[in-house]
Amino acid sequence: MPDSPSVLAALVHELNQPLTAILSNAQAAQRFLAADPVDLQELREILSDIITDDKRAAGIVRSIGAMLLQDRPDDDRKEKGRPE
């Protein structure tokens, strides 16, 4: 992976988006739970959004990990007893 501040900034931005959405949706769910009566359908939709955003964040982390491993020299991985 290139050692570039702009690449790092882009990765941080990409990861921050789903994390911010997760927080926002969780806070909305708390507000909906405080309502009387509770709108269960709306809560289901919020939880679905949280799951989607979590999967997006996890995919970004996996991609970053794959890029980091891909850029490492084979010799470095062999020395540390890691699979190639």
C-alpha positions as CSV (number, residue, x, y, z in Angstrom):
1,M,0.0,0.0,0.0
2,P,1.4,3.4,-0.9
3,D,2.7,5.5,2.0
4,S,0.7,8.5,1.1
5,P,-1.2,10.9,3.4
6,S,-3.9,11.2,0.8
7,V,-4.4,7.4,0.6
8,L,-4.6,7.3,4.4
9,A,-7.1,10.1,4.5
10,A,-9.3,8.4,1.9
11,L,-9.2,5.2,3.9
12,V,-10.1,7.0,7.2
13,H,-12.9,8.8,5.4
14,E,-14.3,5.5,3.9
15,L,-14.2,3.8,7.3
16,N,-15.6,6.8,9.2
17,Q,-18.8,7.0,7.0
18,P,-20.3,3.6,8.1
19,L,-19.2,4.1,11.7
20,T,-20.9,7.5,11.8
21,A,-24.0,5.9,10.3
22,I,-24.0,3.1,12.9
23,L,-23.8,5.6,15.8
24,S,-26.5,7.8,14.3
25,N,-28.8,4.8,13.8
26,A,-28.2,3.5,17.3
27,Q,-29.0,6.9,18.7
28,A,-32.2,7.0,16.7
29,A,-33.2,3.5,17.9
30,Q,-32.8,4.7,21.5
31,R,-35.1,7.6,20.8
32,F,-37.7,5.3,19.2
33,L,-37.5,3.0,22.2
34,A,-38.4,5.9,24.4
35,A,-41.6,6.6,22.4
36,D,-44.9,5.4,23.5
37,P,-46.0,3.3,21.6
38,V,-42.8,1.9,20.2
39,D,-42.8,1.7,16.4
40,L,-41.4,-1.8,15.9
41,Q,-41.3,-1.6,12.2
42,E,-39.1,1.5,12.3
43,L,-36.8,-0.2,14.8
44,R,-36.5,-3.2,12.5
45,E,-35.5,-0.8,9.7
46,I,-33.0,1.0,11.9
47,L,-31.4,-2.3,13.0
48,S,-31.2,-3.4,9.3
49,D,-29.4,-0.2,8.5
50,I,-27.0,-0.8,11.4
51,I,-26.2,-4.3,10.1
52,T,-25.6,-3.0,6.6
53,D,-23.3,-0.3,7.8
54,D,-21.4,-2.8,10.0
55,K,-20.9,-5.1,7.1
56,R,-19.6,-2.2,5.0
57,A,-17.1,-1.2,7.7
58,A,-16.0,-4.8,8.1
59,G,-15.4,-5.0,4.4
60,I,-13.3,-1.9,4.4
61,V,-11.2,-3.3,7.2
62,R,-10.8,-6.6,5.4
63,S,-9.7,-4.7,2.2
64,I,-7.2,-2.7,4.1
65,G,-5.8,-5.9,5.7
66,A,-5.5,-7.6,2.3
67,M,-3.7,-4.6,0.9
68,L,-1.3,-4.5,3.7
69,L,-0.5,-8.2,3.4
70,Q,-0.2,-8.0,-0.3
71,D,2.4,-5.2,-0.1
72,R,4.6,-7.2,2.3
73,P,7.6,-9.0,0.8
74,D,7.3,-12.8,0.8
75,D,10.5,-13.0,2.8
76,D,9.0,-11.0,5.7
77,R,6.0,-13.3,5.9
78,K,8.2,-16.5,5.8
79,E,10.5,-15.2,8.5
80,K,7.6,-14.7,10.9
81,G,6.1,-18.1,10.1
82,R,3.0,-16.7,8.4
83,P,1.4,-18.2,5.4
84,E,2.1,-16.6,2.0
